[in-house]
Amino acid sequence: MKYIILGAFLVTALFSGEISAQTIHGEPFAHTFSIVAIDSASGEMGVAVQSHWFSVGSIVAWARPGVGVVATQSLVNVSFGPRGLELMEKGIAPQNALQTLLASDKAAGYRQVALLNAKGQIATHTGKECIAEAGHIVGKTFSVQANMMLNKKVVPAMAAAFRKAKGPLAERMIAALEAAQKAGGDIRGQQSAAIKIVKIRPSGKIWEDVVMDLRVEDHPQAVQEIARLVKVYRAYEHMNRGDLAIEKGDKEAALREYSAAEAMFPKNLEMKFWHAVALTNIGQLQQALPLFAQVFSKDGNYRTLARRLIPNGMLKASVDDLKRIMNAGIDLRR
């Protein structure tokens, strides 16, 4: 189907020798909408994308801590991602890096690409041969770009949404994707989405410098799903902070963080389970028992898991306490 859609558009270029059959059949048609953005206050920069193409995040979105981010799309030259980052890592400004990339590409007219470096400099290109509706808007701290959209409203809607949105960078970029979809989005619909966020100033610890890396590979409501995953990510941030608070002996902070996570996803059994474990470990078994009861009533495997936490000390419970935990939710009067 993708070749039927694109065949009439590309056949002239193909037979005139402007692009080769290998270019058409060897490169993905990730027509899409995306945003690259930076937030100096939080020390983060990122890229987010949605397309009616499988696993768009694996080919369009590129990011490197301390260097920058790249979105390469349309008739995708995937090499623009890693090569763009390499050029910026050498200190080459995005505009010069972009010119280098395009100069080496005989099919530059079919490409759409945006580069943003850690200094906040931005360069964006929308080739004249990109499928309409196609275009981009560069703002002070961001660039939004799209091609093969349903209408001309998509790119302006993205820019307006990002400028208006408040909060962390991830949520503001998601707002831009949601606005794009609401305005009409990809003429073919939705399939996959991704968001990558890295630190502007790296610590050298890649596991800390990559702030967020989430992907939706195949979903009929990809934008909604990537937004949900970001929310899940935030909930587990609360869980992680709760664990750290426990380690530091800050019981009040721990309970506050666990409660915040559960409030975001009240049906998540695992969050309730580990909250209950934490309460037990700080001597608040009475408060933990109702949570254990809720979890056990939905999934009895958590009873087995609770027992397995005793030998290695992850659940600090006496023999009597463990009996009370195991009986949580069971009517002992029967």
N, C-alpha and C positions, 0 to 999 in steps of 0.2 A: 504493500500500500504506500510506503514512504516514497518508493521510486515513481509511482504513478503521480503522486502529489508534486514531486519535484522534477519529474521528467521533462515536462514542457518548458520549465524555467531554465533548466540546465543544458538542454540538448544543444542549443546554439553554441554555448561556451565549450561544450565537450568536443564538437566537431570542428570548431575553429581552432582548437589547440590551446585555448586559454587555460583550461584545466584538463587533467588526464582522467581516463576511466579509473585509474588506481586511486586518484584523489577522491572521486565521488564514492566509489565502493569501499575504499579503505579508511574513510574518515566518518565519524558519527554525525548524524544530522540532529544535533542537540539544539534545536531552535527553542528559545527560552527567554525568560526574564530573570534578571539578577541584580544584585547590589553589592558594591564594595564600599566599605565605610571605616572610619577611624574615630575613636573617642579618646582624646588625650587625657581627659580627666580620670578615666578608669584605667588608662594604659592599655587599651585593647584596640585591635583592628580585625576586620573580618570580611567574609564573603558569604552571601546566601543566594540560593538559586532554586528555581522550579522549572520543570519541562515535561512535555509529553514525550519522554524518552526514558528508557530503563536506566537506572543507576546514574543519573546525571551528575551526582556529586563526584563520581570517580573520574570524570573527564573535564568538567567545567571549573570546579572550585579548587583553587590552590592557595596555600598560605604557608609562610615560614616566619617563626618568631624573630623579631628584630630586623626583619627584612621588608616584608610587605605581603600583599594578597593580589591574586589575579583571577579574573573570570574570563575564560575563553570559550566562545560559543558560536552559534549559527552553524555553518558547515565547519565543524570544529577542527582547528589545527591544535591538537592536544599538546604538542610540544611548546606552544606559547606559554603554557603554565609553568613548567619547570625552567624553561629557558628565560622567561621573564623574571622569575625569582633570582636566577643565577646572575643575570645582568644587574638587577637592583642590588644584589648582595655585594657586587663589585663597586658599588657607589654610583652607578649610572642612573640618572634621573629617569622616571617613568616615561616621559615624552621621548627621550633619546632611545630608551630601551624599546619602546613601541615602534619607533621608526626602524630600528635594527630588525625587529621581528618581521615587520611588513615587507621590508626591502628584500628579505630572503624568501618570500612566499609569492609564487606566481598567481596564487588564487586569493590574494589579499582582499579583493573586492567582495568575496563571499564571507569574509571573517567579521566577527564582532568580538572585541576584547577590551577589557578595562584593567589597568594596573594602578595600584596604590602602594606607596612605600611608607616606611615608618616615620618619615618626616611629614606625612600628610599630603605629599604631592601626588597628583592624579593625572592619568592620560587615558583617553578612551577613543576607540575607533569603531565606526559602523560603516562597513563597506557598502559601496553603491549597489552591489548585486545581492545584498541581504534581502530576504523575502519580506515584503510589506505585511503588516505595518512594522517598520523597524526604526529605531532611533535611540538616542541617549540624552541624558541631562546630567551635567556635572555641577555639583554643589561645592560648598566650601570644604566639607568633610566627607563627601560621598560622590559616587557616580551610580546612576541607575541606567540599565540598558536592556533592550528587548528587541526581538525580531519574530516574525510570523505571529504577530498578535492579532486578536480579533478586530481591534480598532486603534485609533490614535490616542485614546484616553489613557492607555495603560502606563506609559512612561511618566507623564505628568502626575498621574495618581500616585505612583510610587514615590516620586520626589516630594510631593506634598505630604504624604503620610509620614515619611521619614523625618521631615522637618518638624512636623507637629507632634510626633510621638515623644513620650517621656520615658525615663527609666533606663535600664541597662542597654548596652549596644545590641545584644541578641534580640531583645524584645522589640527594639525599634526597627531592626532589619526585618523581623517577622512581620511587623506592621506594614512595611513596604510590600512584602510578598502578598499579604492579605489584600492590600489595596489594589495591587495588580490584578489579582484574581477577581475581585469585586467589579473592577472596571471592564472585565471581559477576558483577560488573560490570553493564554496560548489558544489559537484558533482551533487546535485539535483537542484541547482539554488538559487534564492533569495526569501525571504518572509518578514522577519522582521529585525529590527535593533534598536540599542539603544546606547545612550551615557550619562554617568553620570560623573560629575566633582564636587569635593568638595574641601574645603579649608584644607590646611595642618595644619594651626593653627586656630582653631575655635574661634569664638567670643561668642558662646553660643546662638546666634540668628540663628536658623536653616534656617530661610528664607533668610539669607545672606550667611550662610556657605555652602549651596548647590548652587554652582555656575551655574550648568546646569543640566537639567534632561529631556531629549528628547527621545521619542520613536516612532518608526514606527511599527505598529502592523501587518499590512498585505498589502504588496505592491510588485508588480512584479519587480520593480527596487529599492529595499530597500536601497541599499548603496547610490544611487543617491538621494533618497528622504531624508535620514538622513543628507546628505551633504547640501541639500536645506534648511532643517529646521535649521541647524546651521547658515546658512546665514541669514535666517529670524530672528533668535534670535539676531544676531549681528545688524541687521537693527533696531530692537526694542530697543536695547541698546542705539543706537543713539537717538531714540525718547525719551526714558526715561531721557537721559542726557540733551536733549533739554528742557524737562519739568522742570528739576531741575535748569537749567540755567535761565529759565523764573522766577522761584521763587526767584532766587538770583538777578534778575534784570540785568543779563548779556545777553542783546539782541543779540549781535553779536555771542556769543557762541551758543545761542539757534537756531538762523537761520542756523548756520553752521552745527549743529547736525541734524536738520530737513532735510536740503538739502542732507546730507550724507545718511540718511535713504531712502529718495525718490530716490536717484541715484541708490541705490541697488535694489529697487523694484518700478520702475516708474509707474506701473499699479495699485499699491495699493491705492485705493481710500481713505481709512481711514487715512493713513499717510498724504495725501494731505489735507484732511479735518482738522485734528488737527493742521497741519502747518498753515492753513489759519486762524483758530481760534486764534492761538498764535499770528500771525501777527496783527490781529484785536485788540487783547487785549493790544498790545504794541504800538497802534496808527498808524499802517501801513496798514490801510484798503485798500488803493489803490493797494498795492502789494498782498493783500489777495484775492481781487476780481477775478483775473484770475484763482486762485486755486479753489475757490468756484465754478466758472463757469465750470471748468473741472469735478469736482465731481458731481455737480447737473445734468450735461448733461448725466452722466452715471447712476446715481441713485437718483431719486427725493426724496427718503426717507430722504436723508441728509438735505434737506430743512426743513423738519419737525423737525429733530434732532437739527438743528441750532436754531430754535425758542424755543425749550425746554431748551436750555442752558441759555437763557436770565434770567428767574426768579431766578435761584440760583447763578447767577453772573459768570458762567463759560464762557459765551460769553459777553464781555463788549461792548455793542453797543447801541447807541442812537436809537430813533425811526427812524430817517432818515437813519442812518447807516444800520439798519436792513432791511429797504426797499431796499437799494442798494445791500445788500447781497442776499436778496430774488430774486432780479431781475438779479442777476449775470448769464450771459449766455443767457438771454432772449433778443431778438431783440425788443426793445420798439418802434421801428419806424413802426412796423406792425400795 
